[in-house]
Amino acid sequence: MTHRQRVLTALDHREPDRVPVDLWGSASRICNDLYFKIVEKEGWAEPGPCVRASRSGDYVDYRVSDLVDSDFRHTNIGRPKYFKPYTDQAGNTIDEWGVGTKDAAGHPTVTYHPLANAEVSDIEKHKWPFIEDPARIEGLAEQVEDWRENTDYCITSTTAVSGLMIDICPYLRGFRQFFTDLYLDPKFAHTLIGKVTDVITELYLYYLAPIGRHLDWVEFSSDHGMQDRPFVSPEMYREFFKKPYARLFRAVRKAAPSARIFMHTCGSVRKLIPDFIDMGVDILNSLQPKAAGMNSFELKKEFGSEIIFHGGLDLQGGITGSRKDAVEEAKTRIEAFGPGGGYIFAPSNHFMEDVPVDNFFALYETALHHGQYPIDIRQ
């Protein structure tokens, strides 16, 4: 099978020749520290392209993809030309949404919420991102057309923005205030969610216009869960978020008619999976196995005929110990999710700095060997 045939077969809930494997997607990057160790191990003189500026998982290097026989190539939206982050008088780094961050232990932490004291009438007046910045899509059409004509990879888009409505609204409003609004000021919450949905939809449509017809799936990243429960109850989710998410996904399907909808969410989200399916999610990541209710075998049994599973490798210990631990972790996720197709092998989030280099390669070696169909993992 070609790489793309393998993925499309799995997406149709059928068994390909082996479990497809992914790298460099929205939730399968390699953090910078680990990536540089791989570059050093391989003796490469230069790193790959830096496609982001988040101080973690900034690079994409398809030399690594070739080493692990990844089945994918992923587009990345460009950085805007007409907006540059700046530092305000309080030391906050302000992004194009007006949200401010400061470094905390080497990672950006949200410290300024531009709509913290806003009224409903202020939402439309806020300075929202300028969408039609040509730098966002520069070179994408040529890149995707080259991949489609000259390679056999499955081609997807990574996320146009980090987070969706349940993430960005708290950044704008403040976490405590926004989730209080859901109870005490629902008019404000509905208005803000609706406006953010409009902006994100416009951004995705601009991003996908030159490439949508070539894509096999479109990725979204939107954390819905904590370790032990969803951020909001299923009832509250249905009242405020389900329809806006469905509206966004419907619009994207028109721009990329052959593409599936991929959504990453960390945490305990089992109670929301039926709603995700209703909203139009085809592929679900991260399948964080130590979160409450996220047992891999149970998820496959309950939802395996309705949704594609992507990821699941345990970052909370499963792949950070010995090489033997990593091999067993890979076998467990393949054994749980692989039978019958409908599974893409990947981490439950980015490979972090506590993953040993040897473990990283052992995971993919295990997938290539033990992920062959028919799966008989314990032989």
C-alpha positions as CSV (number, residue, x, y, z in Angstrom):
1,M,0.0,0.0,0.0
2,T,1.1,3.6,-0.5
3,H,1.2,5.8,2.6
4,R,-2.0,7.6,1.6
5,Q,-3.9,4.3,0.7
6,R,-2.9,3.0,4.2
7,V,-4.3,6.0,6.0
8,L,-7.5,6.2,3.9
9,T,-8.1,2.5,4.5
10,A,-7.8,3.1,8.3
11,L,-10.1,6.1,8.0
12,D,-12.8,3.9,6.4
13,H,-12.6,1.6,9.5
14,R,-10.9,-1.1,7.5
15,E,-7.6,-2.8,8.1
16,P,-4.7,-1.7,5.9
17,D,-1.3,-3.6,5.7
18,R,-0.2,-1.9,8.9
19,V,-1.3,0.7,11.4
20,P,-0.6,4.2,9.9
21,V,1.9,6.3,11.9
22,D,1.9,10.1,12.3
23,L,4.5,12.8,13.2
24,W,4.6,16.6,13.0
25,G,0.8,17.1,13.2
26,S,-0.9,19.5,15.5
27,A,-0.6,17.1,18.4
28,S,2.4,15.0,17.3
29,R,5.3,17.4,17.2
30,I,8.6,17.0,18.9
31,C,9.6,19.5,21.6
32,N,12.7,21.5,20.8
33,D,15.0,19.9,23.4
34,L,14.2,16.4,22.2
35,Y,14.3,17.4,18.5
36,F,17.8,18.8,18.9
37,K,19.0,15.6,20.5
38,I,17.7,13.7,17.5
39,V,19.5,16.1,15.1
40,E,22.7,15.6,17.1
41,K,22.3,11.8,17.1
42,E,21.8,11.7,13.4
43,G,24.7,14.0,12.8
44,W,22.8,16.6,10.8
45,A,24.6,19.8,10.3
46,E,21.4,22.0,10.3
47,P,18.0,21.7,11.9
48,G,14.8,21.7,9.8
49,P,12.5,24.7,9.3
50,C,11.2,26.6,12.3
51,V,7.5,26.9,11.5
52,R,6.3,28.3,14.9
53,A,7.7,30.5,17.7
54,S,6.2,28.9,20.8
55,R,9.5,27.9,22.4
56,S,8.3,24.2,22.3
57,G,7.7,22.1,19.2
58,D,8.7,24.8,16.8
59,Y,10.4,22.7,14.1
60,V,9.2,20.4,11.3
61,D,11.8,18.1,9.9
62,Y,10.7,15.4,7.4
63,R,14.0,13.7,7.7
64,V,12.7,12.4,11.0
65,S,9.5,11.4,9.3
66,D,11.5,9.3,6.8
67,L,13.4,7.6,9.6
68,V,10.1,6.4,11.3
69,D,8.2,5.9,8.0
70,S,5.5,8.4,8.8
71,D,2.5,8.3,6.4
72,F,1.9,12.0,6.5
73,R,2.8,15.5,5.3
74,H,1.2,18.4,7.1
75,T,0.7,22.1,6.1
76,N,1.4,24.9,8.5
77,I,-0.2,28.3,8.3
78,G,2.2,31.2,8.0
79,R,3.0,33.9,10.5
80,P,1.2,37.2,9.7
81,K,3.2,39.9,8.0
82,Y,1.1,42.8,9.2
83,F,1.2,42.0,12.9
84,K,4.2,41.5,15.1
85,P,3.9,40.6,18.9
86,Y,4.9,43.5,21.1
87,T,5.5,44.1,24.8
88,D,3.3,46.5,26.7
89,Q,4.3,48.6,29.7
90,A,3.5,45.8,32.1
91,G,5.8,43.4,30.4
92,N,3.1,41.4,28.7
93,T,3.8,40.0,25.2
94,I,0.7,40.9,23.2
95,D,-0.5,38.6,20.4
96,E,-2.8,39.4,17.5
97,W,-5.9,38.6,19.6
98,G,-4.8,41.2,22.1
99,V,-4.0,38.5,24.7
100,G,-0.9,39.0,26.8
101,T,1.6,36.5,28.2
102,K,4.7,36.4,30.3
103,D,7.2,33.6,30.7
104,A,6.8,31.3,33.7
105,A,9.5,28.6,34.1
106,G,10.3,29.0,30.4
107,H,6.8,28.7,29.1
108,P,4.3,31.5,28.1
109,T,1.5,32.0,30.6
110,V,-1.6,34.1,30.0
111,T,-1.3,37.2,32.2
112,Y,-3.5,39.8,30.4
113,H,-7.1,39.4,29.3
114,P,-8.2,42.3,27.0
115,L,-11.9,41.7,27.6
116,A,-11.7,41.2,31.3
117,N,-13.9,44.2,32.1
118,A,-15.9,44.3,28.9
119,E,-19.6,44.7,28.3
120,V,-21.5,43.0,25.5
121,S,-21.2,46.1,23.4
122,D,-17.4,46.1,23.7
123,I,-17.0,42.7,22.0
124,E,-17.5,43.9,18.4
125,K,-15.3,46.9,19.1
126,H,-12.3,44.8,20.1
127,K,-9.4,44.7,17.7
128,W,-9.7,41.2,16.2
129,P,-7.0,39.6,14.1
130,F,-6.6,40.8,10.5
131,I,-7.4,37.6,8.6
132,E,-6.5,38.2,5.0
133,D,-2.7,38.6,5.6
134,P,-1.1,37.1,2.6
135,A,1.9,35.7,4.6
136,R,-0.5,33.2,6.2
137,I,-0.9,31.3,3.0
138,E,2.2,32.2,1.1
139,G,3.6,29.1,-0.7
140,L,1.0,26.7,0.6
141,A,-0.6,25.9,-2.7
142,E,2.7,25.1,-4.4
143,Q,3.8,23.0,-1.4
144,V,0.6,20.9,-1.3
145,E,0.4,20.5,-5.1
146,D,4.0,19.2,-5.1
147,W,3.2,16.7,-2.4
148,R,0.1,15.5,-4.2
149,E,1.9,15.1,-7.5
150,N,5.3,13.8,-6.4
151,T,4.7,11.8,-3.2
152,D,2.2,9.2,-1.9
153,Y,1.7,10.8,1.5
154,C,-1.6,11.6,3.2
155,I,-1.8,15.4,3.3
156,T,-3.5,17.3,6.1
157,S,-3.6,20.8,7.5
158,T,-2.4,21.5,11.0
159,T,-4.4,24.0,13.1
160,A,-4.9,27.6,11.9
161,V,-4.9,28.8,15.5
162,S,-3.9,27.3,18.8
163,G,-7.2,26.6,20.6
164,L,-10.9,27.2,19.6
165,M,-13.8,28.8,21.4
166,I,-13.5,27.0,24.7
167,D,-9.8,28.0,24.9
168,I,-9.6,31.5,23.3
169,C,-12.7,32.9,25.1
170,P,-11.0,32.4,28.5
171,Y,-7.8,33.9,27.2
172,L,-9.7,37.0,26.2
173,R,-12.0,37.3,29.2
174,G,-10.0,35.6,32.0
175,F,-10.5,32.0,33.0
176,R,-12.5,32.6,36.2
177,Q,-14.6,35.4,34.7
178,F,-15.5,33.5,31.5
179,F,-16.6,30.3,33.2
180,T,-18.6,32.5,35.7
181,D,-20.2,34.2,32.7
182,L,-21.6,30.8,31.6
183,Y,-23.8,30.9,34.8
184,L,-24.3,34.5,35.6
185,D,-24.0,36.4,32.3
186,P,-25.0,33.9,29.6
187,K,-25.7,36.7,27.1
188,F,-22.1,37.9,27.2
189,A,-20.8,34.3,27.0
190,H,-23.0,33.5,23.9
191,T,-22.0,36.8,22.2
192,L,-18.3,36.2,22.8
193,I,-18.4,32.6,21.7
194,G,-20.3,33.6,18.6
195,K,-17.8,36.3,17.7
196,V,-14.8,34.1,18.3
197,T,-16.4,31.4,16.1
198,D,-16.9,33.9,13.3
199,V,-13.2,35.0,13.5
200,I,-11.9,31.4,13.6
201,T,-14.2,30.3,10.8
202,E,-13.0,33.2,8.6
203,L,-9.4,32.3,9.4
204,Y,-9.8,28.7,8.4
205,L,-11.6,29.5,5.2
206,Y,-8.8,31.9,4.2
207,Y,-6.2,29.2,5.1
208,L,-7.9,26.5,3.2
209,A,-8.9,28.4,0.1
210,P,-5.8,27.5,-1.9
211,I,-5.3,24.0,-0.5
212,G,-8.6,22.6,0.7
213,R,-9.4,20.4,-2.3
214,H,-6.2,18.5,-1.8
215,L,-6.5,17.7,1.9
216,D,-7.4,14.4,3.5
217,W,-8.2,15.9,6.9
218,V,-8.2,19.3,8.6
219,E,-6.9,19.6,12.2
220,F,-8.3,21.6,15.1
221,S,-6.8,21.8,18.6
222,S,-9.2,22.6,21.5
223,D,-8.6,21.3,25.0
224,H,-11.9,20.2,26.6
225,G,-10.8,18.2,29.6
226,M,-8.9,18.2,32.9
227,Q,-7.3,15.1,34.4
228,D,-10.6,14.0,36.1
229,R,-13.4,15.6,34.2
230,P,-14.4,17.9,31.3
231,F,-14.0,21.7,31.8
232,V,-17.8,22.0,31.7
233,S,-20.6,19.6,32.1
234,P,-22.1,17.9,29.0
235,E,-25.3,19.9,29.6
236,M,-23.4,23.2,29.7
237,Y,-21.3,22.2,26.7
238,R,-24.5,21.6,24.7
239,E,-25.9,24.9,25.7
240,F,-22.9,27.1,24.8
241,F,-20.4,25.3,22.6
242,K,-21.8,22.4,20.6
243,K,-23.6,24.5,18.0
244,P,-20.7,26.9,17.4
245,Y,-18.3,24.0,17.0
246,A,-20.7,22.3,14.6
247,R,-21.0,25.6,12.6
248,L,-17.3,25.9,12.3
249,F,-16.9,22.3,11.1
250,R,-19.7,22.6,8.5
251,A,-18.0,25.7,7.0
252,V,-14.6,23.9,6.9
253,R,-16.2,20.9,5.1
254,K,-17.4,23.1,2.3
255,A,-13.9,24.5,1.9
256,A,-12.2,21.1,2.0
257,P,-15.0,18.7,0.7
258,S,-12.9,15.5,0.8
259,A,-11.3,16.2,4.2
260,R,-12.2,14.6,7.6
261,I,-12.4,16.7,10.7
262,F,-9.6,16.0,13.2
263,M,-9.8,17.4,16.8
264,H,-7.2,17.3,19.5
265,T,-8.3,17.6,23.1
266,C,-6.4,16.7,26.2
267,G,-8.0,15.3,29.4
268,S,-11.0,13.4,30.5
269,V,-13.6,13.9,27.7
270,R,-15.4,10.6,27.4
271,K,-18.7,12.1,28.4
272,L,-18.4,14.6,25.5
273,I,-17.4,12.1,22.8
274,P,-21.1,11.5,21.7
275,D,-21.4,15.3,21.3
276,F,-18.1,15.5,19.3
277,I,-19.5,12.8,16.9
278,D,-22.7,14.8,16.5
279,M,-20.7,18.0,15.9
280,G,-18.9,16.3,13.0
281,V,-15.6,15.2,14.5
282,D,-14.2,12.2,12.5
283,I,-10.8,11.8,14.2
284,L,-10.2,12.2,17.9
285,N,-6.9,12.8,19.6
286,S,-5.3,12.7,22.3
287,L,-6.9,9.8,24.1
288,Q,-4.9,10.5,27.2
289,P,-5.0,7.1,28.8
290,K,-4.4,8.1,32.5
291,A,-7.2,10.7,32.4
292,A,-10.5,9.5,34.1
293,G,-12.7,7.4,31.8
294,M,-10.2,7.3,29.0
295,N,-9.3,3.6,29.0
296,S,-8.2,2.8,25.5
297,F,-9.9,-0.6,25.3
298,E,-13.2,0.7,26.6
299,L,-13.1,3.7,24.2
300,K,-12.5,1.4,21.2
301,K,-15.4,-0.9,22.3
302,E,-17.8,2.0,22.9
303,F,-17.0,4.4,20.0
304,G,-14.8,2.4,17.6
305,S,-17.4,2.2,14.9
306,E,-18.2,5.9,15.0
307,I,-14.9,7.7,15.2
308,I,-11.3,7.3,14.2
309,F,-8.8,7.2,17.1
310,H,-5.5,9.0,16.8
311,G,-2.7,9.0,19.4
312,G,-3.0,7.6,22.9
313,L,0.6,7.0,23.7
314,D,0.9,7.8,27.4
315,L,3.1,10.9,28.1
316,Q,2.5,10.6,31.8
317,G,5.0,7.8,32.3
318,G,4.3,5.3,29.6
319,I,7.0,6.5,27.2
320,T,9.3,8.3,29.5
321,G,10.8,5.3,31.4
322,S,12.9,2.5,30.0
323,R,13.0,1.4,26.4
324,K,11.1,-1.7,27.5
325,D,8.4,0.5,29.0
326,A,8.1,2.4,25.7
327,V,7.8,-0.8,23.6
328,E,5.1,-2.1,26.0
329,E,3.2,1.2,25.8
330,A,3.3,1.1,22.0
331,K,2.0,-2.5,22.0
332,T,-0.8,-1.7,24.4
333,R,-2.2,1.1,22.3
334,I,-2.0,-0.9,19.1
335,E,-3.7,-3.8,20.8
336,A,-6.4,-1.5,22.1
337,F,-7.1,0.6,19.1
338,G,-5.8,-1.2,16.1
339,P,-8.1,-4.2,15.5
340,G,-10.6,-3.5,12.6
341,G,-8.7,-0.4,11.5
342,G,-9.8,3.1,12.5
343,Y,-6.5,3.9,14.3
344,I,-3.5,6.2,13.6
345,F,-0.4,5.6,15.8
346,A,0.8,8.8,17.5
347,P,1.5,10.3,20.9
348,S,-1.3,11.7,23.0
349,N,0.4,15.1,22.6
350,H,3.8,16.4,21.6
351,F,6.9,14.4,22.4
352,M,8.3,16.3,25.4
353,E,11.9,16.6,26.6
354,D,11.5,13.8,29.1
355,V,11.1,11.2,26.3
356,P,14.5,9.5,25.7
357,V,15.7,9.5,22.1
358,D,16.0,5.7,22.1
359,N,12.4,5.5,23.3
360,F,11.2,7.8,20.6
361,F,12.6,5.5,17.9
362,A,11.6,2.3,19.7
363,L,7.9,3.5,19.7
364,Y,7.8,3.7,15.9
365,E,9.9,0.6,15.4
366,T,7.3,-1.3,17.5
367,A,4.5,0.2,15.5
368,L,6.0,-0.8,12.2
369,H,6.6,-4.3,13.4
370,H,3.7,-5.1,15.7
371,G,1.2,-2.9,13.9
372,Q,1.0,-5.2,10.9
373,Y,-2.4,-6.7,10.1
374,P,-3.8,-9.0,11.2
375,I,-2.7,-7.7,14.6
376,D,-1.5,-10.4,17.0
377,I,0.4,-8.1,19.3
378,R,1.8,-10.6,21.9
379,Q,3.6,-12.9,19.4
